[in-house]
């Protein structure tokens, strides 16, 4: 398998705080790679670096065979779903799809199938700013897939969404991976772990790679330890 993402000795800071402290890992073609960690572990910081949004302090990062410090060519084959609202808020949902398709140089013919699969038909005339969280996230995913990307990066794509949106988004992510795309997405609910090929556990600025079953077992052990500590404190 060819690496789609290569990260070596990556360091990122926010002021004096070190968010990522010498990370090294690779993500391979066709993988669904999950980033797991508590809030503030650095998941968003890492994904923003991989997407070329934020610069980093030191180390090296290659995405789709390109050193991301030497140009943005890799972004032509990248799809991105951010956790924060990053679409054009004053445009309608349908206008966002058309405008972003034009920005990406994607064919307008790509829009109707995505609208159908992601259940967006009834909201195309609504301003993006007025959409509920689940619908907004589905629209963000549709926009990310307009250019048929080789790599899809999604930051907590199903966090705080309604059950229907959750099912639709997870189905689309599974379909993307099944079609040979490489997907990197962050999550904070261990129940999603089984959907990943591998899991990168971010903690204290470091990343440890696990198979899904290993990560779930480790998380279960941690919960048991915490329950034991609570029991001792209540005695």
MOURRA-V230944 format. One record per residue. RES is the residue in one letter. SS is DSSP state (@ for helix, = for strand, . for the rest). PHI is phi as a letter, one per 40 degrees, with the letter a starting at -180 (* if undefined). PSI is psi in degrees with one decimal (none if undefined). Layout:
res	ss	phi	psi
RES	SS	PHI	PSI
RES	SS	PHI	PSI
//
This chain:
res	ss	phi	psi
X	.	*	139.6
X	.	c	139.8
X	=	c	130.3
X	=	c	-31.3
X	=	b	130.6
X	=	b	118.3
X	=	b	130.1
X	=	b	123.8
X	=	f	41.1
X	=	c	128.7
X	=	b	132.1
X	=	b	139.3
X	=	b	154.4
X	=	b	100.0
X	.	g	-125.5
X	.	c	-9.3
X	=	c	129.5
X	=	c	117.0
X	=	c	-43.4
X	=	b	126.5
X	=	b	77.3
X	=	g	40.6
X	=	c	139.1
X	=	a	126.5
X	=	a	167.6
X	=	b	149.6
X	=	b	132.7
X	=	b	158.8
X	.	d	130.0
X	.	g	-2.2
X	.	c	152.1
X	=	b	100.4
X	=	b	123.1
X	=	b	138.7
X	=	b	118.3
X	=	b	144.9
X	.	i	160.4
X	.	c	168.2
X	.	d	132.8
X	.	g	4.8
X	.	c	-18.0
X	.	h	11.3
X	@	c	-51.1
X	@	c	-40.3
X	@	d	-43.4
X	@	c	-45.5
X	@	c	-37.3
X	@	c	-33.3
X	@	c	-47.4
X	@	c	-31.6
X	.	c	-3.4
X	.	g	17.8
X	.	c	-46.3
X	.	b	143.9
X	.	c	161.9
X	.	b	162.5
X	.	c	-48.9
X	=	a	169.4
X	=	h	-170.0
X	=	b	146.4
X	=	b	123.6
X	=	b	132.9
X	=	b	123.4
X	.	f	40.4
X	.	g	5.2
X	=	b	137.5
X	=	c	115.8
X	@	c	-11.9
X	@	c	-8.3
X	@	b	14.4
X	.	i	170.2
X	.	b	14.2
X	@	d	-32.3
X	@	c	-23.5
X	@	c	-17.9
X	@	c	-25.1
X	@	b	23.2
X	=	b	140.3
X	=	b	141.1
X	=	b	129.6
X	=	b	112.5
X	.	c	157.0
X	.	c	-39.6
X	.	c	155.8
X	.	c	116.2
X	.	b	9.9
X	.	c	-178.6
X	.	c	102.9
X	.	c	-32.1
X	.	c	-12.4
X	.	c	152.4
X	=	c	163.9
X	@	d	-46.5
X	@	c	-37.1
X	@	c	-36.6
X	@	d	-45.4
X	@	c	-44.7
X	@	c	-43.2
X	@	c	-43.6
X	@	c	-34.4
X	@	c	-42.7
X	@	c	-42.3
X	@	c	-37.3
X	@	c	-8.0
X	.	g	27.4
X	.	c	150.4
X	.	c	139.3
X	.	c	-22.1
X	@	c	-16.0
X	@	c	-17.0
X	@	c	-51.9
X	@	d	-43.3
X	@	c	-36.4
X	@	c	-39.9
X	@	d	-42.7
X	@	c	-49.7
X	@	c	-34.5
X	.	c	9.9
X	.	g	45.5
X	.	b	2.9
X	@	d	-37.5
X	@	c	-2.1
X	@	b	8.8
X	.	c	-27.5
X	.	c	6.4
X	.	c	142.3
X	=	c	143.0
X	@	d	-36.5
X	@	c	-22.0
X	@	c	-5.3
X	.	c	144.0
X	.	c	168.5
X	@	c	-42.7
X	@	c	-45.6
X	@	c	-40.6
X	@	c	-41.7
X	@	c	-35.9
X	@	c	-39.4
X	@	c	-41.0
X	@	c	-41.0
X	@	c	-41.2
X	@	d	-44.4
X	@	c	-36.8
X	@	c	-27.2
X	.	c	-0.4
X	.	d	-36.3
X	.	c	17.4
X	.	f	62.1
X	.	c	155.0
X	.	c	-30.2
X	=	b	128.1
X	=	b	125.3
X	=	b	125.9
X	=	b	127.0
X	=	c	107.4
X	.	f	58.4
X	.	c	-20.2
X	.	b	15.1
X	.	c	129.7
X	.	g	30.5
X	.	b	161.7
X	.	c	160.6
X	@	d	-39.9
X	@	c	-46.9
X	@	c	-39.2
X	@	d	-48.2
X	@	c	-43.9
X	@	c	-45.0
X	@	c	-45.4
X	@	c	-38.6
X	@	c	-42.0
X	@	c	-38.9
X	@	c	-41.0
X	@	c	-41.5
X	@	c	-40.1
X	@	c	-46.0
X	@	c	-41.2
X	@	c	-27.6
X	.	c	5.3
X	.	g	-0.9
X	.	c	155.0
X	=	b	131.2
X	=	b	133.6
X	=	b	117.8
X	=	a	145.3
X	=	c	151.8
X	=	a	155.2
X	.	b	6.2
X	.	b	115.6
X	@	c	-17.2
X	@	c	-20.6
X	@	c	-7.4
X	@	d	-37.1
X	@	c	-12.3
X	@	c	-5.6
X	.	c	154.3
X	.	c	-45.2
X	=	a	161.3
X	=	b	130.1
X	=	b	113.0
X	=	c	113.1
X	=	c	128.3
X	=	a	130.2
X	.	f	37.8
X	.	g	4.6
X	=	b	159.3
X	=	b	134.4
X	=	b	132.1
X	=	c	135.3
X	=	b	156.3
X	.	c	153.6
X	@	d	-42.8
X	@	c	-36.9
X	@	c	-43.2
X	@	c	-41.4
X	@	c	-40.2
X	@	c	-42.0
X	@	c	-41.3
X	@	c	-41.1
X	@	c	-41.4
X	@	c	-39.8
X	@	c	-40.6
X	@	c	-39.6
X	@	c	-41.8
X	@	c	-40.7
X	@	c	-39.9
X	@	c	-38.9
X	@	c	-40.2
X	@	c	-39.2
X	@	c	-38.7
X	@	c	-40.2
X	@	c	-39.7
X	@	c	-26.1
X	@	c	-8.3
X	.	c	none
//
